[in-house]
Amino acid sequence: MTFLIVTVAWAAHIRLFQVIVRIDDCLALLNLACMMLITFLPYTFSLMATFPDNVLGILLFCGCVMVLGIIQLVIVLYAFSRPFLLNEQIQISEYQSFYKHHILKVIMRVPLMCLFASIFSFIFFQLSYVLLAIVIFLPYISQSLKWVRSKAIGGVAETPDSMTFYTYLPNEPLSKDRVEAFSDGVYAIVATLLILDICEDNVPNPIDVETKFGGSLVTALQVYGPEYLAYFGSFATVGLLWFVHHSLFLHVTKATRFMGLLNTLSLAFVGGLPLAYQLTHEFPRNSHNELEAIQISCVIIFFAGIFQLAIWVVALHSEQETLHPYVRYGGREHVFMLAKLALYPCVALGTFFLTCILSKFSAPIFHLMEITVPFAFLVLRLLVRVSLALVRLIFCPERPNTKTAVEEEDNETSVPFDPLLT
């Protein structure tokens, strides 16, 4: 929940600075104040988790969010008082006042929800947690209610001027560079946590080495063999999920709000991989707890990969705007991208069911999966190329092969492969 609320704040920050494209000293200082409050939010959640019956954690969180909302309100008012700081579309618009009031209304929804949550914390604090959970999905609840109202009484245009930002529509554009930068940061932090875990907990005590292992460091390190295996497997998983994510966004030309939500959900499960690393070597060998820990790790990896696949499926829905021609339906890399994104979900799901059947060998099966998947990526491209060659031979035997690279790139979207291929 902490991760999702922080990403909600990050998404709101992106949208705000898609409207405000230039900053001066005053905006820079206000933005630093926002960052300070956002970085304090995980601490308030730690208090809430450690002392669930104490309202202080909820009050601190709600107070931070309300102050954050006030600072964002000041940022919007300040920026609209100096139109040269705004997006060019808003600068030339005749409806600047409408934009300002609409953005302010959207920004103040979350602080108002937190105000109600802080009030209810004194009456029925469980309801406060429900209101905080609603904050995560508030944009989509708002959009759903607007859709229901439009179906019931008919849609009403908010303004004759087309509105690109703060629409809560799934296809609202997000900054692709910001999405990639945030994702790279999460992957880097997860990899760092793995390294810190193995450095902190898996270095033998010099006294134990002398007394228990006769001064032999090699013998002492052999005790930590499962931990090292789990570390290398977990790091390979993180690295390959990042590689797949990078490959996906390398071919994405525009990120949308819905794609950003799916990316956030994927990153939330990626953030659970250090937990998976700890679980896989925490319990005794061949115990029921070890089996459950490995299955939890498979579930984490499955959802981290399946949400990446969902991003690509959503992008295909409006492929002319969001995807490079190479990975569109019928493009040269379409099938390979599908296979690359589907590999981890399929392998994780297969490992999960295999450990259910062969529970005594759950740990070797899981570690073998983690270590062999990198080699599967190399074989995957070869298999996809062979499969494509066979499909072309069967379904397109007379297709000319004398086209130049430029002609092929120009025509790759107009000559799709047979539908059976996809």
Rosetta blueprint (number, residue, H / E / L):
1 M L
2 T H
3 F H
4 L H
5 I H
6 V H
7 T H
8 V H
9 A H
10 W H
11 A H
12 A H
13 H H
14 I H
15 R H
16 L H
17 F H
18 Q H
19 V H
20 I E
21 V L
22 R L
23 I L
24 D L
25 D H
26 C H
27 L H
28 A H
29 L H
30 L H
31 N H
32 L H
33 A H
34 C H
35 M H
36 M H
37 L H
38 I H
39 T H
40 F H
41 L H
42 P H
43 Y H
44 T H
45 F H
46 S H
47 L H
48 M H
49 A H
50 T H
51 F L
52 P L
53 D L
54 N L
55 V L
56 L H
57 G H
58 I H
59 L H
60 L H
61 F H
62 C H
63 G H
64 C H
65 V H
66 M H
67 V H
68 L H
69 G H
70 I H
71 I H
72 Q H
73 L H
74 V H
75 I H
76 V H
77 L H
78 Y H
79 A H
80 F H
81 S H
82 R L
83 P H
84 F H
85 L H
86 L E
87 N L
88 E H
89 Q H
90 I H
91 Q H
92 I L
93 S L
94 E L
95 Y L
96 Q H
97 S H
98 F H
99 Y H
100 K H
101 H H
102 H H
103 I H
104 L H
105 K H
106 V H
107 I H
108 M L
109 R H
110 V H
111 P H
112 L H
113 M H
114 C H
115 L H
116 F H
117 A H
118 S H
119 I H
120 F H
121 S L
122 F L
123 I L
124 F L
125 F H
126 Q H
127 L H
128 S H
129 Y H
130 V H
131 L H
132 L H
133 A H
134 I H
135 V H
136 I H
137 F H
138 L H
139 P H
140 Y H
141 I H
142 S H
143 Q H
144 S H
145 L H
146 K H
147 W H
148 V H
149 R H
150 S H
151 K H
152 A H
153 I H
154 G L
155 G L
156 V L
157 A L
158 E L
159 T L
160 P L
161 D L
162 S L
163 M L
164 T L
165 F L
166 Y L
167 T L
168 Y L
169 L L
170 P L
171 N L
172 E L
173 P E
174 L E
175 S L
176 K H
177 D H
178 R H
179 V H
180 E H
181 A H
182 F H
183 S H
184 D H
185 G H
186 V H
187 Y H
188 A H
189 I H
190 V H
191 A H
192 T H
193 L H
194 L H
195 I H
196 L H
197 D H
198 I H
199 C H
200 E H
201 D H
202 N L
203 V L
204 P L
205 N L
206 P H
207 I H
208 D H
209 V H
210 E H
211 T H
212 K H
213 F L
214 G L
215 G L
216 S L
217 L H
218 V H
219 T H
220 A H
221 L H
222 Q H
223 V L
224 Y L
225 G H
226 P H
227 E H
228 Y H
229 L H
230 A H
231 Y H
232 F H
233 G H
234 S H
235 F H
236 A H
237 T H
238 V H
239 G H
240 L H
241 L H
242 W H
243 F H
244 V H
245 H H
246 H H
247 S H
248 L H
249 F H
250 L H
251 H L
252 V E
253 T L
254 K L
255 A E
256 T E
257 R H
258 F H
259 M H
260 G H
261 L H
262 L H
263 N H
264 T H
265 L H
266 S H
267 L H
268 A H
269 F H
270 V H
271 G L
272 G L
273 L H
274 P H
275 L H
276 A H
277 Y H
278 Q H
279 L H
280 T H
281 H L
282 E L
283 F L
284 P L
285 R L
286 N L
287 S L
288 H H
289 N H
290 E H
291 L H
292 E H
293 A H
294 I H
295 Q H
296 I H
297 S H
298 C H
299 V H
300 I H
301 I H
302 F H
303 F H
304 A H
305 G H
306 I H
307 F H
308 Q H
309 L H
310 A H
311 I H
312 W H
313 V H
314 V H
315 A H
316 L H
317 H H
318 S L
319 E H
320 Q H
321 E H
322 T H
323 L E
324 H L
325 P H
326 Y H
327 V H
328 R L
329 Y L
330 G L
331 G L
332 R L
333 E L
334 H H
335 V H
336 F H
337 M H
338 L H
339 A H
340 K H
341 L H
342 A H
343 L H
344 Y H
345 P H
346 C H
347 V H
348 A H
349 L H
350 G H
351 T H
352 F H
353 F H
354 L H
355 T H
356 C H
357 I H
358 L L
359 S H
360 K H
361 F H
362 S H
363 A H
364 P H
365 I H
366 F H
367 H H
368 L H
369 M H
370 E H
371 I H
372 T H
373 V H
374 P H
375 F H
376 A H
377 F H
378 L H
379 V H
380 L H
381 R H
382 L H
383 L H
384 V H
385 R H
386 V H
387 S H
388 L H
389 A H
390 L H
391 V H
392 R H
393 L H
394 I H
395 F H
396 C L
397 P L
398 E L
399 R L
400 P L
401 N L
402 T L
403 K L
404 T L
405 A H
406 V H
407 E H
408 E H
409 E H
410 D H
411 N H
412 E L
413 T L
414 S L
415 V L
416 P L
417 F L
418 D L
419 P H
420 L H
421 L H
422 T L
